[in-house]
Amino acid sequence: MAIIVYQGVDEPVSEEIDDEKLNYREAHWQIHHGDDEYTYIPRERVYSVKMTDPHFMEE
């Protein structure tokens, strides 16, 4: 799971989503909501991003 916190229209927004639905591309974060629906957030509006690495396993 991933958590992204960013400045919304009026207040900060926190979204918890699957890691594979959150991508960083060309100075913005992209959240995939399904089909062809995306939210694009410029990096300067993002306060924090926390992602788990599904390929990393603790021994």
N, C-alpha and C positions, 0 to 999 in steps of 0.2 A: 504494500500500500504506500501511497505517497500523500503528502500534505503540502499544499501550496497556500500561502497567505499573501494577499495582494490588495492594493487599494481599489475598492469598488467605486461606484458613482458617488455615494455619500459616506461610506464607512469601509473599514477593512473587511475583507471576505476571506474565509478559510474554507477550503474544499479538500475533502479526503477522497482520493480516487485510486484506481489501479495504476501501478507504475507504468505499464505499457500504454496507458492513455495520456501520459504527460510527456511532452518532448520540448526540447529547447532548439530553436532554429532561427538563425539570422536576427538576433537581438530581441527575440520575443519567446515567451512560453506558449505552448499550444496544448489545449486540453481537448481531447476527442470525446464527444458525448454520444456518438453513434451515427451510423450512416454517413452523411456528409455534413454533420453539425460539429463545429469547432468553436472554441473561445480562444482568442488571441490576446495575450497580455504582454505589453511592452516591458522589458526587463526593469526599467526604472520604476515601474509601479509594483514590482514584486518585493515583498519584505523578506520572505523566507521560503525555502523549498526543502522538504525532507523526503528522501526516497530510500527504499530498501533495495538492495542489490540481490535479485533472485539467483544470481550466479555465484554469490559468495556464501560459503557454508563454514560455520565455525567448527573446529575440530575438538 
